[in-house]
Amino acid sequence: MNILVTGAAGFIGFYLAQKLSQLNHSVTGIDNINNYYDVNLKLARLKQLKTFPNFKFKKLDITNNRKLFKLFEQNNYDIVCNMAAQAGVRYSIENPYAYIDSNITGFINILEACKIFKVKHLVYASSSSVYGINKKVPFSTDDRADNPVSIYAATKRSNELMAYTYSHLYKIPATGLRFFTVYGPWGRPDMAYYKFASLIFNNKPIHVYNNGDMLRDFTYIDDIIEGIIKAIDKIPQYYALYNLGNSKPVKLMDFIETLEKHLGKSTEKIYMEMQSGDVPATYADIEKTHNTLGWQPTASIDEGLKKFAAWFLQYNLLT
């Protein structure tokens, strides 16, 4: 198939474009390569992708509808995988306009392009953050999700509602995927686990929020990519929404200790109060995902962090 992956220089977009290329699809990757985090990491990911003859890259911002529509017109995409977004819960409190631009304006441009050029299936990234202060666990896609505690979460929930509306009005098959704390090699430096690794590596203390009394449903990148591939293949009649999470929440302190073990060193911990925009626990109900897509995550925290730590040490010693 002819597939567009937006956010191809990002963490999940990079892995997805790589997997689709390995499966011999014709893949176009686009990204604006902004400087929210180290641009060199994004360029290093793209360098890996450009080794595939069936992958091509174009620097393009999805907020630019004129250039985006021209790209669609020239390529006749079967599938669109929208992984582009302004990421980061905490940064959304500091710079909300960046999230409105990319996650709202950019996403409506994607929806309009899918409508105009009759794309067969739109698969897009949502987030576990949409569950907000939901006290019922595990989090189910049948639960209400109208209590977001960050602008980032609000934009992701908006994406789901916008996609539903376009599916209803224009019969565009759209699948939303709520990712739960994705981690692994080539990950995002703004994520807590990557920050922890950098601090441990540089013998600096770690700030542990909510005094370490937090649970996170960490999900390894390879499992996430398998889930996206299964979602691409399962075209809904109109609209579908799935959780992609490990469904085995881990205590934050256990996660840090496992990371320290695989990095071969430990560091001081400074315990802090909960930060604005954070939630005490995330926990995915994946029964619907398993029953409908046949997806089941397999990577343990120990296995996943071992692979991440090995990559992290190699990447940082080389750069």
Phi, psi and omega per residue, in radians:
M1 nan 2.849 3.082
N2 -1.735 1.985 -2.949
I3 -2.195 2.366 3.035
L4 -1.789 2.270 3.037
V5 -2.051 1.969 3.067
T6 -1.519 2.665 -3.075
G7 1.211 0.598 -3.017
A8 -1.212 -0.322 3.085
A9 -1.576 -0.068 3.088
G10 -1.440 3.041 -3.035
F11 -1.030 -1.085 -3.066
I12 -1.265 -0.701 3.118
G13 -1.035 -0.690 3.098
F14 -1.047 -0.891 -3.135
Y15 -1.109 -0.681 -3.131
L16 -1.163 -0.797 3.117
A17 -1.061 -0.679 3.116
Q18 -1.111 -0.813 -3.124
K19 -1.134 -0.763 3.127
L20 -1.120 -0.626 3.081
S21 -1.155 -0.716 3.100
Q22 -1.101 -0.505 3.124
L23 -1.488 0.135 3.030
N24 1.252 0.380 2.973
H25 -1.353 2.785 2.990
S26 -1.523 2.044 -2.969
V27 -2.087 2.225 2.958
T28 -1.873 2.258 3.058
G29 -1.936 2.359 3.027
I30 -2.213 2.678 3.140
D31 -2.919 2.575 3.068
N32 -1.574 -0.115 3.113
I33 0.844 0.942 3.127
N34 -1.290 3.000 -3.040
N35 -1.775 0.486 3.077
Y36 -0.970 -0.681 2.930
Y37 -2.415 3.106 -2.977
D38 -0.791 1.967 3.136
V39 -1.099 -0.534 -3.130
N40 -1.074 -0.594 3.086
L41 -1.163 -0.720 3.109
K42 -1.113 -0.735 3.131
L43 -1.164 -0.606 3.106
A44 -1.171 -0.656 3.068
R45 -1.104 -0.793 -3.133
L46 -1.087 -0.620 3.101
K47 -1.042 -0.688 3.080
Q48 -1.117 -0.765 -3.083
L49 -1.158 -0.606 -3.066
K50 -1.240 -0.069 3.044
T51 -1.344 -0.227 3.138
F52 -1.580 2.159 -3.111
P53 -1.153 -0.406 -3.118
N54 -1.653 0.208 3.071
F55 -1.963 2.362 3.022
K56 -2.316 2.568 -3.079
F57 -2.100 2.489 3.043
K58 -2.377 2.221 3.070
K59 -1.294 2.030 -3.040
L60 -2.747 2.416 3.115
D61 -1.744 2.226 -3.083
I62 -1.185 -0.189 3.059
T63 -1.322 -0.225 3.124
N64 -1.621 1.579 -3.028
N65 -1.153 -0.552 -3.137
R66 -1.078 -0.864 -3.140
K67 -1.224 -0.611 3.130
L68 -1.131 -0.815 -3.135
F69 -1.116 -0.632 3.106
K70 -1.109 -0.709 3.105
L71 -1.076 -0.796 3.110
F72 -1.075 -0.758 -3.118
E73 -1.057 -0.636 -3.064
Q74 -1.427 -0.278 -2.950
N75 -2.106 -0.296 3.066
N76 0.919 1.084 -3.079
Y77 -1.254 2.426 3.010
D78 -1.398 -0.792 -3.044
I79 -2.222 2.445 3.010
V80 -2.105 2.204 3.094
C81 -1.963 1.809 -3.085
N82 -1.593 1.694 3.072
M83 -1.809 -0.042 -3.137
A84 -1.290 2.381 3.077
A85 -3.023 2.713 2.903
Q86 -1.398 2.002 -3.036
A87 -1.624 2.932 3.017
G88 1.811 2.039 3.134
V89 -1.215 -0.886 -3.029
R90 -1.214 -0.650 3.138
Y91 -1.134 -0.460 -3.119
S92 -1.191 -0.379 3.088
I93 -1.334 -0.592 -3.139
E94 -1.395 -0.621 -2.998
N95 -2.404 1.201 -3.040
P96 -1.102 -0.531 -3.073
Y97 -1.102 -0.563 3.120
A98 -1.078 -0.545 -3.108
Y99 -1.378 -0.633 3.072
I100 -1.146 -0.752 -3.137
D101 -1.060 -1.003 -3.022
S102 -1.343 -0.831 -2.968
N103 -1.489 -0.384 3.104
I104 -1.844 -1.056 3.133
T105 -1.081 -0.802 3.125
G106 -1.051 -0.707 -3.084
F107 -1.258 -0.653 3.093
I108 -1.136 -0.571 3.059
N109 -1.118 -0.720 3.092
I110 -1.088 -0.790 3.138
L111 -1.088 -0.752 3.131
E112 -1.114 -0.710 3.122
A113 -1.122 -0.710 3.114
C114 -1.120 -0.631 3.114
K115 -1.202 -0.891 -3.044
I116 -1.131 -0.719 -3.022
F117 -1.793 0.226 2.956
K118 0.925 0.964 3.081
V119 -1.197 2.465 -3.044
K120 -1.339 -0.459 -3.110
H121 -2.832 2.203 3.014
L122 -1.828 2.157 3.033
V123 -2.005 2.225 -3.043
Y124 -2.354 2.685 -3.112
A125 -1.475 2.163 2.906
S126 -1.952 -2.749 -3.017
S127 -2.714 2.619 3.039
S128 -1.116 -0.292 -3.119
S129 -1.131 -0.302 3.137
V130 -1.125 -0.377 -3.132
Y131 -1.261 -0.338 3.027
G132 0.914 -2.201 -3.077
I133 -1.627 0.426 3.061
N134 -0.980 2.126 -3.088
K135 -1.573 -0.238 3.132
K136 -1.417 2.229 3.064
V137 -2.228 2.639 -0.103
P138 -1.205 2.791 -3.127
F139 -1.304 2.222 3.135
S140 -1.983 2.588 3.076
T141 -1.170 -0.205 3.049
D142 -1.446 -0.227 3.122
D143 -1.255 2.669 2.970
R144 -1.136 2.556 3.134
A145 -2.356 1.046 -3.085
D146 -2.127 0.467 3.081
N147 -2.240 0.922 3.140
P148 -1.163 2.581 -3.117
V149 -2.023 0.311 3.026
S150 -2.660 2.721 3.073
I151 -1.087 -0.655 3.087
Y152 -0.966 -0.880 -3.128
A153 -1.075 -0.708 3.135
A154 -1.099 -0.672 3.120
T155 -1.203 -0.637 3.130
K156 -1.185 -0.699 3.070
R157 -1.144 -0.660 3.083
S158 -1.055 -0.697 3.091
N159 -0.999 -0.757 3.140
E160 -1.087 -0.748 -3.138
L161 -1.195 -0.680 3.108
M162 -1.132 -0.757 3.128
A163 -1.116 -0.692 3.099
Y164 -1.059 -0.792 -3.124
T165 -1.062 -0.803 3.132
Y166 -1.164 -0.628 3.076
S167 -1.090 -0.744 -3.120
H168 -1.185 -0.798 -3.051
L169 -1.328 -0.691 -2.947
Y170 -2.099 0.135 3.078
K171 1.009 0.693 3.080
I172 -1.558 2.012 3.060
P173 -1.090 2.089 -3.070
A174 -2.327 2.302 3.124
T175 -2.134 2.118 3.075
G176 -1.742 2.439 -3.102
L177 -2.150 2.040 3.118
R178 -1.551 1.805 -3.115
F179 -1.401 2.458 3.109
F180 -1.969 1.888 3.016
T181 0.604 1.309 -3.088
V182 -1.404 2.369 -3.136
Y183 -2.457 2.856 3.083
G184 2.602 3.141 3.082
P185 -0.976 2.594 -3.113
W186 1.170 0.353 -3.075
G187 -1.263 3.135 -3.074
R188 -1.476 2.236 -3.124
P189 -1.151 -0.279 3.121
D190 -1.475 -0.154 3.132
M191 -1.330 2.606 -3.043
A192 -0.994 -0.779 -3.077
Y193 -1.098 -0.650 3.127
Y194 -1.228 -0.711 3.081
K195 -1.079 -0.745 3.098
F196 -1.014 -0.806 -3.116
A197 -1.059 -0.742 3.140
S198 -1.109 -0.729 -3.138
L199 -1.194 -0.746 3.104
I200 -1.088 -0.796 -3.125
F201 -1.032 -0.641 -3.093
N202 -1.719 0.254 3.088
N203 0.986 0.688 3.109
K204 -1.946 2.669 -3.105
P205 -1.208 2.671 3.102
I206 -1.764 2.343 2.964
H207 -1.529 2.043 -3.115
V208 -1.867 1.977 -3.036
Y209 -1.448 2.756 -3.072
N210 0.941 0.542 -3.139
N211 0.963 0.467 3.111
G212 1.437 -0.017 -3.084
D213 -1.530 1.140 -3.136
M214 -2.378 2.564 3.080
L215 -2.046 2.334 3.115
R216 -2.292 2.406 3.123
D217 -1.570 1.257 -3.122
F218 -1.122 2.284 -3.079
T219 -2.212 2.190 -3.046
Y220 -1.269 2.498 -3.015
I221 -0.980 -0.697 -3.126
D222 -1.094 -0.652 3.087
D223 -1.153 -0.727 3.109
I224 -1.047 -0.793 -3.110
I225 -1.122 -0.697 3.083
E226 -1.055 -0.702 3.121
G227 -1.129 -0.704 3.127
I228 -1.131 -0.746 -3.141
I229 -1.066 -0.745 3.116
K230 -1.138 -0.634 3.110
A231 -1.183 -0.678 3.106
I232 -1.034 -0.751 -3.074
D233 -1.288 -0.392 -3.103
K234 -1.723 1.424 -3.090
I235 -1.296 2.116 -3.125
P236 -1.334 2.865 3.078
Q237 -1.064 -0.801 3.057
Y238 -2.402 -0.996 -2.953
Y239 -2.472 2.435 3.089
A240 -2.542 2.692 -3.125
L241 -2.505 2.243 -3.087
Y242 -2.346 2.602 2.918
N243 -1.503 2.368 2.940
L244 -2.104 1.676 -3.125
G245 -2.519 2.807 -3.110
N246 -1.228 -0.428 -3.136
S247 1.110 0.432 3.069
K248 -2.438 1.375 -3.084
P249 -1.007 2.511 -3.089
V250 -2.082 2.420 3.058
K251 -1.139 2.399 -3.079
L252 -0.989 -0.708 -3.117
M253 -1.172 -0.624 3.081
D254 -1.131 -0.687 3.113
F255 -1.090 -0.794 -3.132
I256 -1.112 -0.742 3.139
E257 -1.122 -0.657 3.102
T258 -1.176 -0.689 3.099
L259 -1.115 -0.758 3.114
E260 -1.052 -0.719 3.137
K261 -1.018 -0.794 -3.068
H262 -1.388 -0.359 3.029
L263 -1.484 -0.236 3.081
G264 1.363 0.354 3.105
K265 -2.821 2.815 3.114
S266 -2.239 2.990 -3.116
T267 -2.586 3.024 -3.119
E268 -1.237 2.529 3.066
K269 -1.967 2.318 3.053
I270 -1.981 2.047 -3.021
Y271 -1.536 2.285 -3.023
M272 -2.203 2.903 3.041
E273 -1.322 2.871 3.102
M274 -1.034 2.424 3.098
Q275 -1.525 2.678 3.074
S276 -1.033 2.377 3.119
G277 1.611 -0.255 3.131
D278 -1.481 2.774 3.038
V279 -2.189 2.649 -3.058
P280 -1.223 -0.461 -3.077
A281 -2.653 2.564 2.916
T282 -2.243 2.477 -3.017
Y283 -2.798 1.996 -3.038
A284 -1.571 2.286 2.891
D285 -1.525 1.966 -3.053
I286 -1.958 0.311 -3.120
E287 -1.043 -0.814 3.137
K288 -1.113 -0.721 3.138
T289 -1.073 -0.765 -3.134
H290 -1.145 -0.795 -3.072
N291 -1.218 -0.621 -3.061
T292 -1.578 -0.740 -3.084
L293 -1.725 -0.242 -3.065
G294 1.232 0.526 -3.076
W295 -1.789 2.379 3.091
Q296 -2.549 2.085 3.115
P297 -1.161 2.596 -3.071
T298 -2.180 -0.383 -3.023
A299 -1.341 2.251 3.049
S300 -1.412 2.834 3.085
I301 -1.050 -0.720 -3.133
D302 -1.091 -0.794 3.140
E303 -1.144 -0.787 -3.106
G304 -1.149 -0.767 -3.132
L305 -1.238 -0.497 3.058
K306 -1.090 -0.770 3.135
K307 -1.199 -0.718 3.120
F308 -1.107 -0.796 -3.096
A309 -1.092 -0.707 3.130
A310 -1.088 -0.778 3.100
W311 -1.135 -0.783 -3.080
F312 -1.024 -0.793 -3.130
L313 -1.135 -0.741 3.136
Q314 -1.137 -0.831 -3.093
Y315 -1.096 -0.742 -3.075
N316 -1.356 -0.453 3.072
L317 -1.355 -0.416 -3.134
L318 -1.543 -0.402 -3.036
T319 -1.961 nan nan
